Amino acid sequence: MTPQSSRRTPPRTWHEKSTERLTRGERAADTLRNSMGSWPFVGGFLLFMVLWAAVNEFGVAWDPYPFILLNLFLSMLAGLQGAILLIAAKRQDAIAAALAQHDFDTNLAAKADIEAVLSINRAQSEMLAELRTIVDRLERDRPR
């Protein structure tokens, strides 16, 4: 047996299993949510808007000052971001509900195990009390 074949692979978690079942849309929503909620995205977005304004103010003015085309793009982006964030939030709610159910099931199993251990403990305590009674009786009845 080689050292590698004796190693066991760690059990997969619920989260790993559920991640494998994601659709492409759900994966895209998670990726976009994670990227839109980052400082690099905010910095890049601000840089894009400054460049847009600078080019249109001092260069080729395809969208002159009040930047109506830029406002249209920003409105469309806001609408898409809202929908993407709702999709991702809905998935997170489903994950939280599944984890809560898993915790509940685990707690029920632990409760049953604890009750079994307590039952065994009670039985052992009764046996010890009976043994103590027998030992006391034997010591009392023993000739001196």
Contacts in CASP RR format, 6 or more apart in sequence:
PFRMAT RR
TARGET T0000
AUTHOR 0000-0000-0000
METHOD contacts of the structure
MODEL  1
MTPQSSRRTPPRTWHEKSTERLTRGERAADTLRNSMGSWPFVGGFLLFMV
LWAAVNEFGVAWDPYPFILLNLFLSMLAGLQGAILLIAAKRQDAIAAALA
QHDFDTNLAAKADIEAVLSINRAQSEMLAELRTIVDRLERDRPR
14 98 0 8 1.000
14 99 0 8 1.000
14 102 0 8 1.000
15 95 0 8 1.000
18 95 0 8 1.000
18 98 0 8 1.000
22 30 0 8 1.000
25 87 0 8 1.000
26 87 0 8 1.000
26 91 0 8 1.000
29 84 0 8 1.000
29 87 0 8 1.000
29 88 0 8 1.000
29 91 0 8 1.000
30 88 0 8 1.000
30 91 0 8 1.000
32 84 0 8 1.000
32 88 0 8 1.000
33 84 0 8 1.000
33 85 0 8 1.000
33 88 0 8 1.000
35 41 0 8 1.000
36 81 0 8 1.000
36 84 0 8 1.000
36 85 0 8 1.000
49 70 0 8 1.000
52 63 0 8 1.000
52 67 0 8 1.000
52 70 0 8 1.000
53 67 0 8 1.000
53 70 0 8 1.000
56 62 0 8 1.000
56 63 0 8 1.000
56 64 0 8 1.000
56 65 0 8 1.000
56 67 0 8 1.000
56 70 0 8 1.000
57 65 0 8 1.000
62 69 0 8 1.000
63 69 0 8 1.000
63 70 0 8 1.000
END
